[in-house]
């Protein structure tokens, strides 16, 4: 289902970045950066499929938020994911949030742009 679709996205990012690193010049920053993206997304795929590892991202168990500095080691995962999500939101015309019950909304990264959303989020 949808869970496997998300995992396949990370597999595709890891494969594309790893192949790009393979094609890059030895000892180049491009090879280093693409290799980091490939390796990081490979780890994310394993953790995602195993349903483990949100603590590694530094997320608080109650709020689901992480301090900005915890994103640095995971930049190879977060930046391509944010870019993909942004493009998908613009091109795909998907709902960024859904009202699941009166006053109760579920949404993702760009949920603040949902039409009909509340003025203030909890």
N, C-alpha and C positions, 0 to 999 in steps of 0.2 A: 504494500500500500504506500501511503505517503511517506512513512518512515524510511522505506527503502529508497524512495525517490530522493530524499534529502541525503542519504548516505551516498547514493550514486553521484550527486553533485560534488561531494567532497572527493570521491574517487576520481572524477573527471578533472577537478582542479589539481589534484596531486599528480595525476598522469601527465597533464599538459605542462605543468611547471617542471616536472622531472625530465620530460622530453626536451623542453626548452633549455634546461640546464645541460643536458647531454649535448645539444647542438651548439652551445655557447663556447666561446674561447676558453681554454684552460686558464685558471688563475684570474678570471675576470669577476667584476662585481656582479654582472648579470648571472653568471653561473652560481655564485654564492647566494644571491637573492632568490633565484628560482629554485635552487636546491633546498633552501630553507622553507620556501612555500610548499614544495613537494613533500618534504619530510614532515613538516608540521601538520599538513592535511592528512597524511597517511596515519599519523598518530591519532588525529581526531576521528578518522573513520573507525579505527579499532575501538577507541573509547565509546564512540557513538553506538556501534553495533553491540558492544558489551554492556551498554547502558550504565557506564561509569565515567567518572572524571570531571563532573562539573566543579568539584572542589579545586581541581587543578587550574581552572580558569579564574579562581579567586572569588567565585560568587558566594554571597551570603545566603545561607540556607533559608532564611526567613524572607528577606526582601528581594532576592534574586539579582541584586546589584553587585557590581565589582568596582573597586577603585580603579581610576584610569591607569595607574602605573602597573597594575596586574595585567594589562593588555599587552604590554611590551613584549614579553616572551612569546605571545601568541599572535603577533602581528601578521605572520605568514598565513594564518587562518582567518583572522578577523578582517583584514583589509579586502581580500578577494570576496569574502562573504558579504561584507557591507556593500561593495561595488555591485556584486551580482544582485543583491536584494534591491538596491536602488534602481538598477536598470530594469529588473523584473517588475518593479512597482510602476515605473514609467511606461514600459512597453506592454506589459501583460495586462494592464488595467485590472489588477486583482484588488479585492477589498483589503484594505490595510487593517481594518478592525471590524468586528461584528458584534452587534448587540445581542447577546445570548439570552438575556432576560431583561425586563425593564430596569434600566440604569446599570446593568452589568455588561461590560464590554471586554472582549478578548482581542488582542492585537499584537502585532509585531513591531519591528523597528520603526516604521513610519506610520504607526497608528494615530499619531497626533494630526495626521492629514485626512483622516476618514471623514466623509460627509456625515453630518448629524452627530458628530462626536460631542461629548461633554466639553464645556469650556475649561474645566479643571479636572485633571486626572488624579486619582488617589495615589 
